[in-house]
Amino acid sequence: MQEGIFLRPLLDLLFPSVCAFCGASVLGDRCLCDSCMEKVRYPQSPLCIRCGTVFRSGEDHLCGPCLRQPQPFAMARSVALYFPPVDILLHRLKFRADKTVLSTLSAMCISFDFSLFSCCDLILPVPLHPRRLQSRGMNQSLVLAHVFFPAESGKIRSDCLLRTRNTPPQTGLGGRERRKNLRDAFLVARTAGIRGLSICLVDDIFTTGTTVKECAGILMQAGAAEVRVLTMARVAGAGSR
């Protein structure tokens, strides 16, 4: 064990990793160089107090869509914005099961306020259908749940919220098509025991919010007290900075 500790600096010098974004040499277990880490953009106020949409100016307030239609979740927040190089890392995690990106994603979480989710009794990853889970080899949302809450593994449950239909990927679908695609795609296991509990729902990317809304709605129907959504990244809307 100690030999490995002493050998690591030598191995880094002899066989340096390369930045996943620019190709520069990177020492240690990071997959982004310092320069590319500085390119990461984070959601900042002003933002929607419910869904986390980032505004160009003003103060925190409810966005138009949240005013017009109540959301099934109490709040949604994201660690970073879905711009390069974050999109590249999440693509590698999601489609290549590349866990070498996790230390870098974890480093992005350092300044995030996780106290917003300290009230949650359970942490539930958005589930994959068994067929997709088999083809990918892992559920990226479950992996991210452990990145977000490394000291609360006992709260992380992957057997409460289930995916019953192997739906086509959401990529390229509009809002209406996304909602239709996910209709009746999830259910809460009879043994979940979530009634009266506060739930943290974890996913990789908040795009239109269709997936987390569908899951949150199912959880609320099953008796959850509230659902708070946490994603690694969110796609910035037209009103974002």
C-alpha positions as CSV (number, residue, x, y, z in Angstrom):
1,M,0.0,0.0,0.0
2,Q,2.7,2.5,1.0
3,E,4.8,1.6,-2.1
4,G,1.8,2.7,-4.2
5,I,1.6,6.0,-2.4
6,F,5.3,6.7,-3.1
7,L,5.1,5.4,-6.7
8,R,2.1,7.6,-7.7
9,P,4.1,10.9,-8.2
10,L,6.6,9.0,-10.3
11,L,3.9,7.3,-12.4
12,D,2.2,10.7,-13.0
13,L,5.5,12.1,-14.3
14,L,6.2,9.1,-16.6
15,F,2.6,8.6,-17.8
16,P,0.7,11.8,-17.2
17,S,-3.0,11.9,-17.8
18,V,-4.4,14.3,-20.4
19,C,-7.2,16.8,-19.9
20,A,-10.5,15.5,-21.3
21,F,-11.2,19.0,-22.8
22,C,-8.0,20.5,-24.1
23,G,-5.5,17.5,-24.1
24,A,-3.0,19.2,-21.8
25,S,-1.1,17.0,-19.4
26,V,-2.8,16.6,-16.0
27,L,-1.1,15.3,-12.8
28,G,-3.0,13.3,-10.2
29,D,-6.5,11.8,-10.7
30,R,-8.2,14.8,-12.2
31,C,-9.3,14.7,-15.8
32,L,-9.4,18.4,-16.3
33,C,-6.4,20.8,-16.2
34,D,-6.6,23.9,-14.0
35,S,-7.3,26.1,-16.9
36,C,-10.3,24.0,-18.0
37,M,-11.6,23.7,-14.4
38,E,-11.8,27.5,-14.5
39,K,-14.1,27.3,-17.5
40,V,-16.7,25.5,-15.5
41,R,-19.8,27.7,-14.9
42,Y,-22.0,27.5,-11.8
43,P,-25.6,28.6,-11.2
44,Q,-25.7,31.8,-9.2
45,S,-28.3,34.2,-8.0
46,P,-30.6,35.5,-9.3
47,L,-32.4,32.3,-9.9
48,C,-35.9,30.8,-9.6
49,I,-36.5,29.8,-6.0
50,R,-38.4,26.7,-7.1
51,C,-36.8,25.2,-10.3
52,G,-33.4,26.9,-10.2
53,T,-33.6,28.6,-13.6
54,V,-30.8,31.3,-13.7
55,F,-31.9,34.8,-14.6
56,R,-29.9,37.6,-16.2
57,S,-30.6,40.2,-13.6
58,G,-32.8,41.1,-10.6
59,E,-33.3,39.1,-7.4
60,D,-34.3,35.5,-6.7
61,H,-38.0,34.9,-7.6
62,L,-40.4,32.4,-9.1
63,C,-40.0,32.1,-12.9
64,G,-43.0,32.3,-15.3
65,P,-43.5,28.5,-15.7
66,C,-43.4,27.9,-11.9
67,L,-45.9,30.7,-11.4
68,R,-48.2,29.4,-14.1
69,Q,-48.0,25.7,-13.0
70,P,-47.0,24.4,-9.6
71,Q,-44.2,22.0,-9.7
72,P,-44.4,18.6,-8.0
73,F,-41.0,19.2,-6.4
74,A,-40.2,21.7,-3.6
75,M,-37.0,22.9,-5.2
76,A,-34.5,21.9,-7.9
77,R,-30.8,22.8,-7.8
78,S,-27.8,21.9,-9.9
79,V,-24.1,21.9,-9.1
80,A,-22.9,23.3,-12.5
81,L,-24.3,24.5,-15.8
82,Y,-24.3,22.2,-18.8
83,F,-21.6,23.9,-20.8
84,P,-18.1,22.5,-21.9
85,P,-16.3,21.0,-20.2
86,V,-19.0,19.6,-17.9
87,D,-21.0,18.2,-20.8
88,I,-18.0,16.1,-21.9
89,L,-17.4,14.6,-18.4
90,L,-21.1,13.7,-18.0
91,H,-21.2,12.2,-21.5
92,R,-18.2,10.0,-20.6
93,L,-19.9,8.9,-17.3
94,K,-23.3,8.3,-18.8
95,F,-22.4,6.5,-22.1
96,R,-19.0,5.1,-21.4
97,A,-19.4,4.2,-17.7
98,D,-16.1,6.2,-17.3
99,K,-15.7,6.6,-13.5
100,T,-12.4,8.4,-13.9
101,V,-14.4,11.6,-14.2
102,L,-15.8,11.3,-10.7
103,S,-12.9,12.9,-8.8
104,T,-13.2,16.0,-11.0
105,L,-17.0,16.1,-10.7
106,S,-16.6,15.8,-6.9
107,A,-14.2,18.8,-7.0
108,M,-16.9,20.8,-8.7
109,C,-19.1,20.1,-5.7
110,I,-16.9,21.7,-3.1
111,S,-18.6,25.1,-3.0
112,F,-22.1,23.7,-3.5
113,D,-24.6,24.2,-0.5
114,F,-25.6,20.7,0.3
115,S,-27.4,21.9,3.5
116,L,-30.4,22.5,1.2
117,F,-30.8,18.7,1.3
118,S,-29.9,18.0,4.9
119,C,-33.6,17.7,5.7
120,C,-34.1,14.8,3.3
121,D,-34.8,11.3,4.8
122,L,-34.0,9.3,1.6
123,I,-31.8,9.9,-1.4
124,L,-33.3,8.3,-4.6
125,P,-31.5,8.2,-8.0
126,V,-33.6,8.5,-11.1
127,P,-33.8,4.8,-12.2
128,L,-32.9,3.2,-15.5
129,H,-34.8,0.4,-17.0
130,P,-33.1,-3.0,-16.4
131,R,-32.3,-3.4,-20.1
132,R,-30.6,0.0,-20.3
133,L,-28.8,-0.6,-17.0
134,Q,-27.5,-3.8,-18.4
135,S,-26.3,-2.2,-21.6
136,R,-24.6,0.7,-19.9
137,G,-23.2,-1.2,-17.0
138,M,-24.2,1.4,-14.3
139,N,-26.8,4.0,-13.4
140,Q,-25.0,7.4,-13.6
141,S,-27.6,8.9,-11.2
142,L,-26.9,6.3,-8.5
143,V,-23.1,6.9,-8.9
144,L,-23.7,10.7,-8.6
145,A,-25.8,10.2,-5.5
146,H,-22.7,8.7,-3.8
147,V,-20.5,11.5,-5.1
148,F,-22.9,14.1,-3.6
149,F,-23.5,12.3,-0.3
150,P,-20.4,10.2,0.4
151,A,-21.2,10.0,4.1
152,E,-24.9,9.2,3.8
153,S,-24.8,5.9,1.8
154,G,-27.4,4.5,4.2
155,K,-30.0,7.0,2.9
156,I,-29.3,6.1,-0.8
157,R,-31.9,3.7,-2.1
158,S,-32.2,2.3,-5.6
159,D,-35.1,-0.1,-4.8
160,C,-37.8,2.5,-4.1
161,L,-38.3,4.2,-7.4
162,L,-38.5,1.9,-10.4
163,R,-38.6,2.3,-14.2
164,T,-41.3,0.1,-15.8
165,R,-40.9,1.1,-19.5
166,N,-37.7,1.1,-21.5
167,T,-38.4,4.5,-23.1
168,P,-36.5,5.9,-26.0
169,P,-33.8,8.5,-25.1
170,Q,-35.1,12.0,-24.4
171,T,-32.4,13.7,-26.5
172,G,-33.9,15.5,-29.5
173,L,-37.5,15.5,-28.2
174,G,-39.5,18.6,-27.5
175,G,-41.3,19.3,-24.2
176,R,-44.6,17.6,-25.3
177,E,-42.8,14.6,-26.7
178,R,-40.7,14.2,-23.6
179,R,-43.8,14.2,-21.4
180,K,-45.6,11.7,-23.6
181,N,-42.4,9.5,-23.7
182,L,-42.2,9.3,-19.9
183,R,-45.9,8.9,-19.1
184,D,-46.4,5.9,-16.8
185,A,-42.7,5.0,-17.1
186,F,-42.0,5.1,-13.3
187,L,-43.6,3.6,-10.2
188,V,-42.9,3.5,-6.5
189,A,-42.2,0.0,-5.1
190,R,-44.8,-1.2,-2.6
191,T,-42.1,-1.8,-0.1
192,A,-40.6,1.7,-0.5
193,G,-42.1,3.1,2.8
194,I,-41.7,6.8,1.7
195,R,-45.0,8.1,3.2
196,G,-44.3,11.2,5.1
197,L,-40.7,11.3,4.2
198,S,-38.7,14.1,2.5
199,I,-37.0,12.8,-0.6
200,C,-33.8,14.0,-2.4
201,L,-34.2,12.9,-6.1
202,V,-30.8,12.7,-7.9
203,D,-30.3,12.9,-11.7
204,D,-27.4,13.8,-13.9
205,I,-28.8,16.6,-16.1
206,F,-31.8,19.0,-15.7
207,T,-32.8,19.8,-19.3
208,T,-36.5,20.6,-19.4
209,G,-37.2,19.0,-16.0
210,T,-39.6,16.5,-17.6
211,T,-37.9,13.4,-16.0
212,V,-37.6,14.7,-12.5
213,K,-41.2,16.2,-12.6
214,E,-42.5,12.8,-13.6
215,C,-40.6,11.1,-10.8
216,A,-41.4,13.7,-8.2
217,G,-45.1,13.5,-9.1
218,I,-45.1,9.7,-8.6
219,L,-43.3,10.1,-5.3
220,M,-45.8,12.7,-4.1
221,Q,-48.7,10.5,-5.1
222,A,-47.2,7.7,-3.1
223,G,-47.3,9.9,0.0
224,A,-43.9,11.6,0.2
225,A,-43.9,14.8,2.3
226,E,-41.8,16.7,-0.3
227,V,-39.3,16.1,-3.1
228,R,-36.1,18.1,-3.6
229,V,-34.2,17.6,-6.9
230,L,-30.4,17.7,-7.2
231,T,-28.6,17.3,-10.5
232,M,-25.0,17.5,-11.5
233,A,-25.7,20.0,-14.2
234,R,-28.6,21.9,-15.8
235,V,-29.1,23.2,-19.3
236,A,-29.2,27.0,-19.2
237,G,-32.4,28.6,-20.7
238,A,-32.7,31.7,-22.8
239,G,-32.9,33.8,-19.7
240,S,-29.7,32.5,-18.2
241,R,-26.5,34.5,-18.0
